[in-house]
Structures are given as structure tokens and as C-alpha cells.
Amino acid sequence: MTYFNQLHPWCIILPLPSLQSIVVARFRRRGDAEAHLQILKRTIPNVTYEIIFDVTPKPADQTNEMELPQPNPHLN
């Protein structure tokens, strides 16, 4: 996640099939995102947009907490 993305966590996304999405715009405040979303809905009424809060962790913070340690067979 870039520094700009960290400073602008509120995103307007365009959902795509198969659980993918495109980030249309990023904002620092939710109110700014909502105002821009209203403009998008007036300009392009037949397209569905959504507002999300992007909490993508830094690469160093990405750990798989669901992975449990495996027992060592040599200790038995």
C-alpha cells in the first residue's frame, strides 16, 4: 500500500464479476467519497458503485494467522 493510499483509505469501487473490483477514486474522508458517489450516480445512473474503507495491510504485516504449527515427528 503506497503512502497516498494510506492517506486516502475511503474508496469508490466498481464491482466486477467474480468478486473483482476497480478502484475508481480514493478519499481521505467518507463524506468526500459520498459526495463524489452522488455525482457519479447522477452522471452515470445505470452503473453500481460502492464505498469501502481500504484496510489492506503492509506486506510485512501479512501473516497467515490461521496456519497452526505442525508437530515435530522427531520429538516423539
C-alpha positions, 0 to 999 in steps of 0.5 A: 500500500503506497503512502497516498493510499494510506492517506486516502483509505475511503474508496469508490469501487466498481464491482466486477464479476467474480468478486473483482473490483476497480478502484475508481477514486480514493478519499481521505474522508467518507463524506468526500467519497459520498459526495463524489458517489452522488455525482457519479450516480447522477452522471452515470445512473445505470452503473453500481458503485460502492464505498469501502474503507481500504484496510489492506495491510503492509506486506510485512504485516501479512501473516497467515494467522490461521496456519497452526504449527505442525508437530515435530515427528522427531520429538516423539 
